[in-house]
């Protein structure tokens, strides 16, 4: 089975990056989407949020690559999260249900990067 897992299962942390154009505008949007301020700022061009143990999402100023990211975060209590995010003024722009009990909603940040929140049935 270890041969079927990328990097032989040795990856201990995941940092998923999203390039943005305007740091302040994006910082505000991601704070509202994620419902928390960043966990830390490595420098004046990046902000990092801890999503769970060993799982991080960060924005970085990189205008040349901004707008092309696609990230999907599988969540517990998806409907409650959607309602909380809507209460902070952000609504999802698209949705799909590719299988029974599977749902994904997509949000677009100010640059057009796609942040998806999804649910899959318990295994």
N, C-alpha and C positions, 0 to 999 in steps of 0.2 A: 504494500500500500504506500510506503514512503516514496516509492518511485513515481507514484501518481500525483504527489503533492509537489507544487512548485518549490524550488529551492530546498527540496528534501525536508520541508517542514521546519527549517531552521530560522524562518523570519520571526523575530520577536516583537516588533512594533510595526505599525502602519501609519505613515504620514501621507495623507492624500492632499495634494496641492491644487489650488485654483488660482490661475493668473487673472489679475484685475487691472483696470486702468487707473481708477481714482480710489486711493486708499481710504479716505474718510467716508466717501459715499458707500463703498463696499463694506467697510467696517460697521457702519450703522445698519445696513441691510442684513448682514450675517448675524449681528447681535439680536436683531428682531427675529430672524428665522430660527436661530438656535436657542433663543430665550436666555442667553447668558453673555456676559462679557468674555473676551478671550482669556484663556488660562495664562498665557504669557505672550510677550512681544519679543521675539529674538533680535529684532532691529527695527528701524523706523519704516521698513517696507513690508513687514510681515506681521500677521496676527495668527495665533494658534489656539484652537479649542480642543480640549480633551473631550471626546464623545463617550468613551468608556475606557477601561483599562487597556492600555497598549493600542488605542485607536484615536488618531488625531486628524483633524481637518484644519488646513491653514489656507489663508489667502496671501498672495505675494504680488507686489506691483511688477507687472511684466506686460506692458501695453501691446507688444508685438504678438503675444500668444493669448491675450485676453479674449474671452467669449467662446472658446472651444472646449472647455472642460465638461465632462459628463461624470457625475458621481452619484451613486445610489447607496443609501444608508438603510439597512434593514432594521426595523424598529419594533418594539413592543407597543401595544396600545396605539396603533396608527391613527385611529379615528380621533382619539383624545388629543394627540399631537396636532393633527390637522386643525382641530377647533382652537387649540391654544395659539397656533401660529396665525390663524385668521383673526383672533382677538388682538394680535399685535400688528394687524394691518397688512398681512401678506396672504394672498390666496394662490393656490396652485393653478397652473395654466393648462395642464393636460393630465390625463389619467389613462391607465391601461390595466387590464385584468387578463394577463396572458395564460392563466390556468385557474383551476378551481381553488378558491380560497386565497389566491394571490392578487395583490393590489399594489399598484405603484402610482404615486402622484408626483408630478414634476413642478418645480419652481424654477423660475429664471431670475438670476441676479441682475443687477443693473447693466452688466456687460453681455448678458445672454448665456452665461454658463448655466448648465442644467444641474440642479440638485434634486435628486429623486429621493423620496421616502417610500419605503416599501414594507410589505407584510407578506410572509410566506406561512403556510400552515405548519403547525408543529409536526415534527417528524416522529 
